[in-house]
């Protein structure tokens, strides 16, 4: 069986949960309606990715930017200047 390497996103997502000593079940309950523990596990193992409002809920809960989760920055929260640059960057 070939093991898929974790993505930056999945590594960071699982690290954020583990830093807070939370379970998959704890995270699944953040959502309305709750998602399954296997869904959270799939996000953390790189098999699936949260989209839309679920991604926003995770970022708000962990107090990190979407760019941090996806590896576009190593800063957990963007400062005002970085947010402006991100919005105006057309590359």
C-alpha positions as CSV (number, residue, x, y, z in Angstrom):
1,X,0.0,0.0,0.0
2,X,1.4,3.4,-1.0
3,X,1.1,6.1,1.7
4,X,0.2,9.5,0.4
5,X,2.4,12.3,1.9
6,X,0.5,14.9,3.9
7,X,0.1,18.3,2.3
8,X,1.1,21.5,4.0
9,X,-2.6,22.1,4.5
10,X,-3.2,18.8,6.2
11,X,0.0,19.0,8.3
12,X,-0.9,22.5,9.6
13,X,-4.6,21.6,10.2
14,X,-3.7,18.5,12.3
15,X,-0.9,20.4,14.1
16,X,-3.3,23.2,15.1
17,X,-5.7,20.7,16.6
18,X,-3.0,18.8,18.4
19,X,-1.5,22.0,19.9
20,X,-4.8,22.5,21.6
21,X,-5.2,18.9,22.7
22,X,-8.5,18.6,20.8
23,X,-10.0,15.4,19.4
24,X,-11.5,14.9,15.9
25,X,-14.8,14.9,17.6
26,X,-14.2,18.3,19.1
27,X,-13.5,19.8,15.7
28,X,-16.5,18.0,14.1
29,X,-18.8,19.7,16.5
30,X,-17.7,23.2,15.4
31,X,-20.0,23.0,12.4
32,X,-23.7,23.4,12.1
33,X,-24.7,20.7,11.3
34,X,-21.7,18.8,12.7
35,X,-19.5,16.9,10.2
36,X,-18.3,13.4,10.9
37,X,-15.0,12.6,12.6
38,X,-14.0,10.8,9.4
39,X,-14.5,14.0,7.4
40,X,-12.1,15.9,9.8
41,X,-9.7,13.0,9.6
42,X,-9.8,13.1,5.8
43,X,-9.0,16.8,5.9
44,X,-6.0,16.2,8.2
45,X,-4.8,13.3,6.0
46,X,-5.0,15.2,2.7
47,X,-7.8,13.1,1.2
48,X,-10.3,15.9,1.2
49,X,-10.3,19.7,1.8
50,X,-12.9,21.8,3.6
51,X,-14.6,24.4,1.3
52,X,-16.4,27.6,1.7
53,X,-17.9,28.3,5.1
54,X,-16.2,25.2,6.7
55,X,-12.8,26.6,5.8
56,X,-13.8,30.0,7.3
57,X,-15.0,28.4,10.5
58,X,-11.7,26.5,10.9
59,X,-9.6,29.6,10.3
60,X,-11.7,31.7,12.7
61,X,-11.5,28.9,15.4
62,X,-7.8,28.5,15.1
63,X,-7.2,32.3,14.6
64,X,-5.2,31.7,11.4
65,X,-5.4,32.9,7.8
66,X,-6.4,30.8,4.9
67,X,-3.0,31.6,3.4
68,X,-1.3,30.1,6.5
69,X,-3.3,26.9,6.2
70,X,-2.4,26.5,2.5
71,X,1.2,27.3,3.0
72,X,1.3,30.7,1.2
73,X,2.7,32.3,4.3
74,X,4.4,31.0,7.5
75,X,2.7,33.8,9.5
76,X,-0.4,32.5,11.2
77,X,-2.2,35.8,10.9
78,X,-1.7,38.3,8.2
79,X,-1.1,41.9,9.2
80,X,-2.9,44.7,7.6
81,X,-0.2,45.3,5.0
82,X,-0.1,41.7,4.0
83,X,-3.9,41.6,3.6
84,X,-3.8,44.6,1.3
85,X,-1.0,43.1,-0.7
86,X,-2.9,39.8,-1.0
87,X,-6.0,41.5,-2.2
88,X,-4.2,43.7,-4.8
89,X,-1.8,41.0,-6.0
90,X,-2.9,40.0,-9.5
91,X,-0.1,37.4,-10.2
